[in-house]
Amino acid sequence: MNYEDLTLKELKEILKERNLKVSGKKAELVQRLLESEKEITKSTEEESSQDEENTDEESTQDEDNSDEDYSEDEYDDDYEDEEFEEWDDFHTSKQKPILDDVTLDALSVRKFQSKKQPKFRRQEWFRYRRLSKTGYRKPKGNDSKMRKNRKYRSPMARVGYGKIASARGLHPSGFEEILVHNEFELDGLDPERQAVRIGSKVGNRKRFRIHDRADNLGLRILNRRRMERKGDLQ
């Protein structure tokens, strides 16, 4: 099999089937698959040398039971009329970072802290619908009940609600987010620790280039979009 012609997604699926490491550039994944094939061929050669003695006995047993089994022609005739659907889009798990035990513990602590944290709302969000749709704002005004911490008022965001410092700025998956606006900013990034977030003002033309470049480097894009390549973008 020529692994160079396969896409990065197909290479990762083959590596997952063989329980091999998925992260890295496309050249590293191809080299990893070639090395695994060499190991498989060595093991098969050793097994074949041991099984040569028992081949004669198995062949005689197969000849006796050949009449009871289906032949290849009958098997093809049975399934000739059936139509099978081809599934092109298989679900593949998203790429995960390689983290140490300290960072994993910090992420679990931050997740526990987030569950205990109240939902911060804007002042008088229950009175005006437009305020309920906006984010939190610090209450101002001398007569503000929320600023004075009166009872039954929404809590204010304070320093005490801060999360653990060692997990600050990390994506929930554990990746360090890197904001990029073109494909040249992907050079030098570590696919085992860092993930890419494309800027909101980036157009489709640059976005396609970033997608292709990130796939070749083995980088995960956190805000990847499903877009159709039309015209000269194909």
Backbone torsions as a table, in degrees:
resi	resn	phi	psi	omega
1	MET	NA	133.2	178.1
2	ASN	-89.7	101.6	-176.9
3	TYR	-73.1	-17.8	-179.1
4	GLU	-66.6	-27.7	-178.5
5	ASP	-81.6	-13.3	-178.7
6	LEU	-81.3	156.8	176.9
7	THR	-82.8	170.2	-179.4
8	LEU	-65.7	-34.6	179.5
9	LYS	-66.0	-41.6	179.4
10	GLU	-68.1	-36.5	178.0
11	LEU	-64.7	-40.5	-179.9
12	LYS	-66.3	-35.4	177.9
13	GLU	-64.6	-40.6	178.4
14	ILE	-65.8	-39.4	178.8
15	LEU	-65.4	-37.5	178.3
16	LYS	-66.1	-36.8	177.6
17	GLU	-65.1	-31.4	-179.7
18	ARG	-94.9	7.8	178.5
19	ASN	57.5	46.6	179.9
20	LEU	-113.5	167.8	-178.6
21	LYS	-67.9	137.8	-173.1
22	VAL	-99.9	-29.0	-173.8
23	SER	-73.7	156.1	177.8
24	GLY	124.6	174.4	178.7
25	LYS	-75.7	170.9	-176.8
26	LYS	-65.2	-37.9	179.4
27	ALA	-64.4	-37.7	178.6
28	GLU	-67.2	-38.6	178.8
29	LEU	-65.3	-40.5	178.8
30	VAL	-64.1	-43.5	178.8
31	GLN	-63.3	-37.4	178.8
32	ARG	-65.3	-38.1	178.8
33	LEU	-70.7	-37.6	178.3
34	LEU	-64.9	-40.2	177.7
35	GLU	-65.7	-37.9	178.7
36	SER	-66.8	-34.6	177.9
37	GLU	-65.4	-38.0	177.6
38	LYS	-62.3	-41.3	178.7
39	GLU	-65.8	-37.3	-179.1
40	ILE	-67.5	-40.1	180.0
41	THR	-65.5	-37.6	177.6
42	LYS	-63.2	-44.0	-178.7
43	SER	-67.0	-37.1	179.4
44	THR	-68.5	-36.1	177.4
45	GLU	-64.0	-40.1	178.2
46	GLU	-66.0	-40.1	179.8
47	GLU	-68.9	-36.6	-179.0
48	SER	-65.7	-36.7	179.0
49	SER	-66.2	-31.8	179.7
50	GLN	-78.9	-27.5	-175.6
51	ASP	-92.2	0.6	-178.7
52	GLU	-66.0	-28.5	-177.2
53	GLU	-71.2	-29.3	-175.1
54	ASN	-96.1	2.1	-177.0
55	THR	-67.9	-35.8	-177.8
56	ASP	-65.9	-41.1	-179.3
57	GLU	-67.4	-39.9	-179.1
58	GLU	-68.5	-35.4	-179.8
59	SER	-65.7	-38.5	178.6
60	THR	-66.7	-38.6	178.6
61	GLN	-67.8	-35.5	179.6
62	ASP	-67.7	-34.6	179.1
63	GLU	-67.7	-34.9	179.7
64	ASP	-68.3	-35.9	-175.5
65	ASN	-98.1	9.9	-176.3
66	SER	-69.5	-28.8	-177.4
67	ASP	-71.3	-27.6	-176.2
68	GLU	-80.8	-24.4	-176.1
69	ASP	-89.2	163.0	175.1
70	TYR	-73.8	143.2	172.3
71	SER	-84.1	169.0	-177.8
72	GLU	-66.3	-36.2	-179.5
73	ASP	-67.2	-42.1	178.9
74	GLU	-64.7	-38.6	-179.8
75	TYR	-64.3	-38.6	179.1
76	ASP	-70.3	-35.5	-179.5
77	ASP	-67.3	-34.5	-178.3
78	ASP	-65.1	-38.0	-174.7
79	TYR	-104.7	15.2	-175.9
80	GLU	-72.7	-35.0	-174.4
81	ASP	-88.8	-12.3	-177.2
82	GLU	-80.1	144.3	179.4
83	GLU	-107.7	128.8	179.8
84	PHE	-109.2	136.1	177.5
85	GLU	-81.6	139.1	177.0
86	GLU	-95.8	120.5	-178.8
87	TRP	-98.1	108.8	-178.5
88	ASP	-87.1	-36.0	-174.9
89	ASP	-99.5	94.2	174.7
90	PHE	-91.4	146.6	178.7
91	HIS	-74.9	126.6	176.1
92	THR	-120.9	134.4	-179.0
93	SER	-66.4	145.3	-178.1
94	LYS	-72.5	152.9	-177.2
95	GLN	-66.1	136.1	-179.3
96	LYS	-110.1	149.4	178.8
97	PRO	-78.9	162.2	174.7
98	ILE	-98.5	106.3	-172.8
99	LEU	-116.9	153.4	174.8
100	ASP	-84.3	174.1	-176.0
101	ASP	-66.5	-32.5	-179.1
102	VAL	-65.6	-43.4	-179.9
103	THR	-69.1	-37.4	177.6
104	LEU	-63.3	-41.5	176.8
105	ASP	-64.9	-38.6	179.6
106	ALA	-65.4	-38.0	178.7
107	LEU	-67.1	-38.2	177.6
108	SER	-67.2	-37.5	177.1
109	VAL	-66.2	-42.1	179.1
110	ARG	-63.9	-36.8	177.8
111	LYS	-64.8	-39.6	177.5
112	PHE	-67.4	-38.1	178.4
113	GLN	-67.8	-35.1	-179.9
114	SER	-66.5	-32.0	178.8
115	LYS	-68.7	-32.6	-179.1
116	LYS	-83.6	-15.9	-176.1
117	GLN	-75.4	134.3	177.5
118	PRO	-72.3	164.9	178.4
119	LYS	-87.5	116.9	-178.0
120	PHE	-81.7	126.9	-178.8
121	ARG	-122.8	160.5	179.8
122	ARG	-76.4	155.0	-178.6
123	GLN	-61.4	131.2	-178.8
124	GLU	58.9	38.9	178.1
125	TRP	-67.1	-26.3	-178.7
126	PHE	-78.6	-15.9	-175.3
127	ARG	-90.9	-37.4	-176.9
128	TYR	-121.7	130.1	-175.3
129	ARG	-67.4	-35.5	-178.8
130	ARG	-65.2	-28.6	178.4
131	LEU	-76.4	-28.1	179.5
132	SER	-71.3	-21.1	-179.1
133	LYS	-90.2	-13.5	-179.2
134	THR	-92.6	168.4	-179.7
135	GLY	-80.8	-174.7	-177.4
136	TYR	-71.7	141.3	173.4
137	ARG	-132.3	142.8	178.2
138	LYS	-67.1	127.4	-178.7
139	PRO	-69.3	140.1	179.5
140	LYS	-131.1	166.1	179.6
141	GLY	109.7	144.5	-177.4
142	ASN	-71.3	-28.2	-177.6
143	ASP	-99.1	12.1	-177.5
144	SER	-72.5	120.3	178.9
145	LYS	-71.0	-32.9	179.6
146	MET	-69.1	-38.4	179.1
147	ARG	-67.5	-31.6	-179.4
148	LYS	-86.4	2.1	177.0
149	ASN	61.9	43.5	175.7
150	ARG	-72.8	163.7	-177.5
151	LYS	-67.4	152.6	175.7
152	TYR	60.8	27.4	175.0
153	ARG	-109.1	157.1	-179.7
154	SER	-64.9	141.0	-179.7
155	PRO	-70.5	151.6	177.3
156	MET	-96.0	151.0	177.7
157	ALA	-74.1	126.6	-178.1
158	ARG	-133.2	173.8	-179.4
159	VAL	-65.3	-30.2	-177.6
160	GLY	-65.3	-17.7	178.8
161	TYR	-87.0	2.8	-179.3
162	GLY	-64.7	149.1	-178.6
163	LYS	-88.3	-179.1	-179.4
164	ILE	-62.6	136.6	-171.2
165	ALA	-70.9	-31.9	-176.1
166	SER	-70.2	-18.8	178.3
167	ALA	-107.7	11.7	-177.1
168	ARG	-73.2	133.6	179.0
169	GLY	86.1	-1.0	180.0
170	LEU	-89.9	146.5	174.1
171	HIS	-67.7	152.6	178.0
172	PRO	-53.4	-27.6	176.6
173	SER	-75.0	-17.4	-178.5
174	GLY	109.1	-7.0	179.4
175	PHE	-75.2	151.1	169.5
176	GLU	-88.3	120.3	-175.2
177	GLU	-77.5	132.9	177.1
178	ILE	-122.0	119.0	179.3
179	LEU	-83.4	125.6	-178.4
180	VAL	-127.0	156.1	178.7
181	HIS	-128.4	-6.3	175.0
182	ASN	-155.1	169.1	-174.9
183	GLU	-71.1	-18.7	-178.4
184	PHE	-75.5	-20.2	178.8
185	GLU	-77.4	-4.3	178.9
186	LEU	-83.0	-16.5	-177.7
187	ASP	-67.6	135.6	178.0
188	GLY	88.9	-1.0	179.7
189	LEU	-83.5	148.0	-178.4
190	ASP	-95.7	113.9	-178.6
191	PRO	-69.4	-13.5	179.8
192	GLU	-86.0	-17.1	-177.9
193	ARG	-125.7	-26.9	-172.0
194	GLN	-115.8	146.0	176.5
195	ALA	-127.3	161.0	-172.0
196	VAL	-106.3	138.1	169.5
197	ARG	-124.2	120.7	-177.0
198	ILE	-81.1	138.7	179.4
199	GLY	-61.6	150.5	-175.0
200	SER	-70.6	-22.9	-177.7
201	LYS	-91.3	3.3	-179.0
202	VAL	-75.8	132.6	179.8
203	GLY	-80.1	174.5	-176.2
204	ASN	-65.9	-34.9	-177.6
205	ARG	-63.8	-49.1	177.8
206	LYS	-68.8	-33.2	-178.7
207	ARG	-64.7	-39.1	176.7
208	PHE	-63.5	-40.2	178.8
209	ARG	-65.0	-39.5	178.3
210	ILE	-65.6	-39.5	178.8
211	HIS	-61.3	-47.5	-177.9
212	ASP	-65.5	-42.3	-179.0
213	ARG	-67.2	-39.6	179.2
214	ALA	-67.4	-36.0	178.0
215	ASP	-66.1	-38.4	179.0
216	ASN	-68.5	-33.8	-179.6
217	LEU	-87.4	-7.1	-179.4
218	GLY	76.8	26.6	-179.2
219	LEU	-94.1	144.9	177.4
220	ARG	-92.8	135.1	176.8
221	ILE	-102.0	120.6	-174.3
222	LEU	-74.6	-32.5	-179.1
223	ASN	-116.5	50.3	178.9
224	ARG	-70.1	139.5	178.5
225	ARG	-111.5	152.3	172.8
226	ARG	-92.3	110.8	-177.2
227	MET	-129.8	149.5	178.2
228	GLU	-94.3	133.2	177.8
229	ARG	-85.5	114.8	-178.5
230	LYS	-122.4	148.2	175.8
231	GLY	65.8	-129.2	-177.3
232	ASP	-80.2	-0.4	177.9
233	LEU	-85.5	-4.0	-179.2
234	GLN	-74.2	NA	NA
